[in-house]
Amino acid sequence: MTTGEHAKGAPDAALVLEEFGDFECAYCRRAFPILGKLLAGKEASIRLVYRHFPVHPYTQIAAEAAEAAGVQGKFWEFHDLLFGRTGELDGRVLAGFARRLGLDMSRFHRDLELHVHRARVLQDVEAGRIRGVRGTPAFYLDGKFVDTSYGLHHLRDALREGVLQVKGGAEK
């Protein structure tokens, strides 16, 4: 795990699922609730790590806003609001989410104005480029790319297989 990494699930989980995502990506938004269902109840077996890979117009600032929320202990809540929204993503929407989560608004605005978290976001982008990420969402299960270009059923199958291997076939 790298500094500032955002992860859910047991730190010692046998499987690590990494997602490179973009908060404006329609495919990422569609994958969001499905991914939640796939991982529900498997937090002891699968650790989810989210990595930024902004490619759409407002996504760099949205990723920085998520990081600003993260330093205030609300990364995942902000992440979920971003993926659960409808309509355009802009500064007004980001500030509204920050207010809804009870963030220190002065700090939040200052972090965005000064691009305090830009380097952190770019760290994820560089990690993605090194690994060959060209689009979002991009998933890696234990470091191995899972091709979801034809649907998330490939991810579902990879997760099932991984959990079965870890549990020696005990998963139903």
C-alpha positions in Angstrom: 0.0 0.0 0.0 1.3 3.4 -0.9 1.0 6.6 1.1 -2.4 8.1 0.9 -3.9 5.0 -0.7 -7.6 4.5 -0.3 -8.6 1.0 0.6 -11.6 -0.9 2.0 -11.5 -4.4 3.5 -9.2 -6.2 5.8 -5.6 -5.1 5.6 -4.5 -8.7 5.5 -7.2 -9.8 2.9 -5.9 -12.6 0.7 -7.0 -10.8 -2.5 -6.5 -7.2 -3.5 -8.7 -5.7 -6.1 -7.5 -2.4 -7.5 -9.8 -0.1 -9.5 -8.5 2.8 -11.6 -11.5 5.0 -12.0 -12.7 8.4 -13.3 -15.6 10.1 -11.5 -17.1 11.3 -14.8 -16.8 7.9 -16.6 -20.3 6.5 -17.4 -18.9 3.0 -17.2 -17.3 3.6 -13.8 -20.7 4.9 -12.6 -22.5 1.8 -13.9 -19.8 -0.4 -12.3 -20.1 1.3 -8.9 -23.2 -0.4 -7.6 -22.4 -3.7 -9.2 -18.9 -3.7 -7.6 -20.5 -2.9 -4.2 -22.7 -6.0 -4.6 -19.8 -8.2 -5.7 -17.7 -7.2 -2.7 -20.5 -7.2 -0.1 -19.8 -9.6 2.7 -16.3 -10.3 1.4 -14.4 -7.6 3.2 -12.3 -10.2 5.1 -11.2 -11.9 1.8 -11.0 -9.0 -0.7 -9.4 -5.6 -0.1 -10.5 -2.9 -2.6 -8.0 -0.1 -3.5 -9.3 2.9 -5.4 -6.8 4.7 -7.7 -7.6 7.9 -9.6 -7.3 7.9 -13.4 -9.0 11.2 -14.5 -9.6 11.5 -18.2 -12.8 13.6 -18.4 -13.0 17.4 -18.1 -13.9 17.9 -14.5 -12.4 14.7 -13.1 -9.0 16.0 -12.1 -10.6 18.6 -9.8 -13.1 15.9 -8.6 -10.3 13.6 -7.7 -8.5 16.4 -5.9 -11.8 17.1 -4.1 -12.1 13.4 -3.1 -8.5 13.7 -1.7 -9.4 16.8 0.2 -12.3 15.0 1.7 -10.0 12.1 2.4 -7.6 14.1 4.6 -10.7 15.0 6.6 -11.6 11.3 7.0 -14.4 11.2 4.3 -12.8 9.9 1.1 -15.1 6.9 0.7 -18.2 8.9 1.5 -17.2 11.6 -1.1 -16.3 8.8 -3.6 -19.8 7.3 -3.2 -21.5 10.7 -3.6 -19.5 11.4 -6.8 -20.5 8.0 -8.3 -24.0 8.2 -7.1 -24.8 11.7 -8.6 -26.8 12.5 -11.7 -26.0 15.5 -13.9 -22.9 17.5 -14.4 -20.0 17.6 -12.1 -18.7 21.1 -11.3 -17.3 23.1 -8.4 -20.8 23.8 -7.0 -21.6 20.1 -6.9 -18.3 19.3 -5.2 -18.8 22.0 -2.6 -22.3 20.8 -2.0 -21.0 17.3 -1.3 -18.4 18.7 1.0 -21.0 20.6 3.0 -23.3 17.5 3.1 -20.4 15.5 4.7 -19.7 18.2 7.2 -16.2 19.0 6.0 -14.3 22.0 7.0 -15.2 24.2 4.1 -12.4 26.7 4.4 -9.8 23.9 4.3 -11.7 22.1 1.5 -11.8 25.3 -0.7 -8.1 26.1 0.1 -7.0 22.6 -0.8 -8.8 22.9 -4.2 -7.6 26.4 -4.9 -4.0 25.6 -4.2 -4.2 22.1 -5.8 -2.8 20.6 -2.6 -3.7 17.1 -3.7 -2.8 17.3 -7.4 0.5 15.3 -6.9 -1.4 12.6 -5.1 -3.8 12.2 -8.0 -1.0 12.3 -10.5 0.8 9.5 -8.6 -2.2 7.2 -9.3 -2.3 8.3 -13.0 1.4 7.5 -13.4 0.9 4.1 -11.7 -1.9 3.4 -14.1 0.1 4.4 -17.1 3.0 2.2 -16.0 0.6 -0.7 -15.8 -0.9 0.0 -19.2 -4.3 1.6 -18.2 -5.8 3.3 -21.2 -9.5 3.5 -20.1 -11.7 3.3 -17.1 -12.7 1.4 -15.1 -9.6 -0.7 -15.1 -9.4 -3.6 -12.6 -6.5 -5.6 -11.3 -7.0 -8.6 -9.1 -3.8 -9.4 -7.3 -1.9 -7.4 -9.9 -3.4 -9.2 -12.9 -5.6 -7.2 -15.3 -9.2 -8.2 -15.4 -10.7 -7.3 -18.8 -14.2 -5.9 -18.3 -14.6 -4.4 -21.7 -17.3 -6.9 -22.5 -19.0 -6.7 -19.1 -18.5 -7.0 -15.4 -19.2 -10.7 -15.4 -15.5 -11.3 -16.1 -14.7 -9.4 -12.8 -17.5 -11.3 -11.0 -16.0 -14.6 -12.2 -12.4 -13.6 -11.3 -13.5 -12.6 -7.8 -15.4 -15.9 -7.3 -12.5 -17.9 -8.5 -10.1 -16.0 -6.4 -12.2 -16.4 -3.2 -12.7 -20.1 -4.0 -8.9 -20.6 -4.3 -8.3 -18.7 -1.1 -10.9 -20.6 0.9 -10.1 -23.9 -0.7 -13.5 -24.2 -2.4 -15.5 -23.4 0.7 -17.2 -20.3 -0.8 -20.8 -20.8 -2.1 
